[in-house]
Amino acid sequence: MAFFSPPLYSRGMRLRIAAVVLLLSAQTILAAPPVDRAAMAAKVRAEFLHSWKAYEQYAWGHDELRPISKQPRDWYGQSLLMTPVDSLDTLLLMGFHDEAEKAKTLIVDRLSFDKDISVKVFEVTIRLLGGLLSGYEMTGDPRLLHLADDLGTRLLPAFNSPTGMPYMYVNLRTGKTSGARSNPAEIGTLILEFGTLSKLTHKPVYFDKAKRAIVELYKRRSKLDLSGEEIDVETGAWVSKASHVGGGIDSYYEYLLKCSRLFNDSGCASMWKTTIAALNKHLADEAPSGFWYGEVNMDSGKRTASEFGALHAFLPAVLVLGGDVKRGRRLEESCFRMWTLRGIEPEVLDYRTMTIKEPGYQLRPEIVESAYYLHHATHDPRYLMMGQTFFDALVTHCRTDAGYTTLKSVVTMEKSDLMPSYFLAETLKYLYLLFAPESVLDLDKVVFNTEAHPLKRTWKVK
C-alpha cells in the first residue's frame, strides 16, 4: 500500500504559504456578517446565570462545583467560599443585583479565615483578597474590607523568609509557612492586592512586604535581564533556569506593568521596561506558524523549547496595555491559530510542529482577555469575531445541564468534572465586557488583577 508523502518546503516557501493562509482567513472574516454585540452580550450573560444557578443548586456555600457529578468541591476540606467571592464583581457588572446581594450576604455571614489550614498564598491572594477588595470598592460594604484586612494579616507571615520573597504556603491560624521552592508568578503576583489593601486600610506594611518581594525577585535576574521558572526563597538561588512567559512566570510580568499603572510606581515601571525589552529580544520567536514567545535558558539565551499554551495567551493583553499594539495583534493571531487547531485551545502545544503536548482545556480566560484588550485599543471587529468563536466553542464543548466543565482533551472533547471559580470571575466576565457597551466599565479607571478583579486607580504614590 502506498502512502502520500507531503512535499518538503523551504523555510521561505513555508512562510509564503502561511501568509496566503492568513490572507484567505482574513478575507473570509471580512466577508462574515458583523457580530451583533448586544445579542452576544445577552447570550454571555445568560450562560453566566446558567452557571451561577447551577452553583447555587448543587454547591452553595462551597468553593467550587463539579458539574457532571453535581457535587461540591472544597479546596482544603472546608470552604473558603471561592466561587461567591470570585464571582461577586461579575454579578455586579452583569447587573445581577439580587444574586450579588445573596452572595454578599453569604460572604459576610459565613466567611471566616480563622481556620487551621495551610493555603497557597498566590491563589488565595488573587481570588479571595482580590475579590473582597473589588467587592468592597463596588459596594462600599465595610464588612468586605474587614474580611480582606483579616486575610491580609494572616498571609503576612509568608513574607518572613531570609530574602523577603514569600513562601508558597501559610497556615491561616498559626502563621506556619512552608514551600521554600517557589516561582516568579507566585512571588511577584501579590503587589496589586496587597498594595490596594494597604491604601484602603492605611497600613503601609502590606505594600512594603509585597513590593520588597517583587524587587528581590527582580534583583536576581540574569545578565540578560531574564528570570527562571523556579527559585528558592530562602537562599535566593534559581532551581530552574528555564525562562518563558507561561505558567510559573506569566503574571510576574503582568504585575510589573500593572503595579506601575495602579500605583503610579516608578520602580515597577523601570523594572517592566527592562523586562519586556529582554522578552522581546530573547523569547520572541518567528516561526512558520506565526509569531510566538518560546523558552530559553535565562543565562545563555539559548532556545530550549518551542512550547506555547493557554496560560501564555495573557501576553497580547499585557503588550497592548504597555502600548505595544503591533506585537499584541501578531501574538493574538497566533493564539487564535492555537484555538482553531482543534476547535478549542489545548493547554500546551509545540508551535514549531503545531502538535499538542498537553491536550486538556481548563476553561481558561487568557485568550479572551487579550481579545478584550485588543478590541478596546483598536475597535477592530476581528476581535468580536474571535470572541464569538470562543463563546460558541464553549457552549458546544463545555456546557452541561449544571454549568460548564473543563475538558480532559481537546482532541476527543471528553469532559472532565470541574467548574473553576475563575470561569465565572474571568472567562465569562471578559467575554461579556468584550461585547457589552464600554460604559459598563471604564478600563482606563481600573486595573484588573490577574483574576480579573477590577481595582480602582484612585491614588497617587511615587
Secondary structure by P-SEA (a helix, b strand, c coil): cbbbbbbbbcaaaaaaaaaaaaaaaaaaaaaccccaaaaaaaaaaaaaaaaaaaaaacccccccccccccbbbbccccccaaaaaacaaaaaaacaaaaaaaaaaaaaacccccccccccaaaaaacaaaaaaaaaaacccaaaaaaaaaaaaaacccccccccccccccccccccccccccccccccccaaaaaaaaaaaccaaaaaaaaaaaaaaaaaccccccccccccccccccccccccccccccaaaaaaaaaaaacccaaaaaaaaaaaaaaaccccccccccbbbbbccccccccccccccccccaaaaaaaaacaaaaaaaaaaaaaaaaacccccccccccccccccccccccccaaaaaaaaaaaacccaaaaaaaaaaaaaaaacccccccbbbbcccccccccccccccccccaaaaaaaaccccccccccccccccccbbbbcccccc
